[in-house]
Amino acid sequence: MEQTWPVAAEWVALALMASVLAIRIRISVALMEIFVGVLAGNFLGLTTMPWIDFLAGFGAIVLTFLAGAEIEPEVMKRYFKEAISIGVISFLAPFLGAMAYAYYVAGWTLQAAQIAGIALSTTSVAVVYAVMLETGLNNTPLGKTILAACFITDLGTVVALGILFANYNAWLAVFLGVTAVTLVILPRLSRWVFARAGNPVSEPEVKYVFLILFALGGLAAMARSEAVLPAYLVGLVLAGTFLDNKVLVQRMRSTAFSMLTPFYFIKAGLYVSLPAVLSGAGLIAILFLVKTGCKVVGVWPLARAFRFGRRENWYTTMLMSTGLTFGSISALFGLTHGYITQAQYTILVTVVIATAVVPTLIAQAFFQPSRGGAMGSAPAPEALGGTVPVRATEQASD
């Protein structure tokens, strides 16, 4: 216990430094926290602890939930064709490309190649959502369409992981059944709870949401699934309810970005071993190009077909090329279950983190659209009924 407080101080100090640097350099704080984690892990000997792992995992869950809650039902319906098309191809193209390269060229086993395909097919909801908040694009049709497409991509990733590697037992059936029932009753139940809570200081609404996330996350763990999947689905079905509860979203976002997500992003940086990166640099570079290349080949023509603006076209493609949460989760799943080796895990995680950084920097530096987020054939924000509904999703202070 005596060592806990100094370790906590180190991690919070790194999070504070990352926030300050992100403001100065004008890049996403999530990316800066990853950079800080890489440096601290390789040069300062920073290590994780069980309680840090828990906070980091819960941070990913809450952030994923908030990202799902950003997908307003009306916007999802209006841009369903764009979101489903971009999301499906964003998953399928890199999944097949990375798996084929790992199996036929790199000589990995079939199961290891499948893990590679799954890990490199993802789009990072955590990174994309953080960028959307900081740029204010989460309030635009473009930003909401990208978040919806991210949901489809990562849903494909989790479904593939479940079909190929699931432990088909009673716990999986219980998890699927309870999740399905919960998603059906949750909107009406939540409106009833929020209406009677009255926003007291004790924050019963936040505790209620955390209870749902913990309960479904626990069932997911028992079924050998991942807690972020039900969190995303819960956020999606509660999006309409949260539209009318701006204060609750503000409180949950403050909790996530101030206390939880820094542990997640800094921990993600700790996975990168610079010596291992140097020894496997060739394969890392190739897999990075395979993933981003497949994303570009798949997403860019679709965005062009939907008549996105030129900047919006490339911006969407770059953000859909990111990876972090589900990618690292998939790689860790493969390692802990013996499907990939430690060296293969290091390579995959490094590629995943690189795709969280490089495409995001390119998107922000060269293709960041205006707050209007023109989408070509899509109506301007005013066409959605006067103005785009502004929820508790204002640009983050950092």
Secondary structure as UniProt FT lines:
FT   TURN            2..3
FT   HELIX           4..25
FT   HELIX           29..43
FT   HELIX           50..69
FT   HELIX           73..78
FT   HELIX           80..100
FT   HELIX           101..105
FT   HELIX           110..119
FT   HELIX           125..135
FT   HELIX           137..139
FT   HELIX           141..165
FT   HELIX           170..197
FT   TURN            201..202
FT   HELIX           204..222
FT   TURN            223..224
FT   HELIX           228..237
FT   HELIX           239..243
FT   HELIX           246..255
FT   HELIX           256..260
FT   HELIX           261..270
FT   HELIX           274..279
FT   HELIX           281..305
FT   TURN            306..307
FT   HELIX           310..320
FT   HELIX           325..336
FT   TURN            337..338
FT   HELIX           342..366
FT   TURN            371..372
FT   TURN            376..377
FT   HELIX           381..384
//
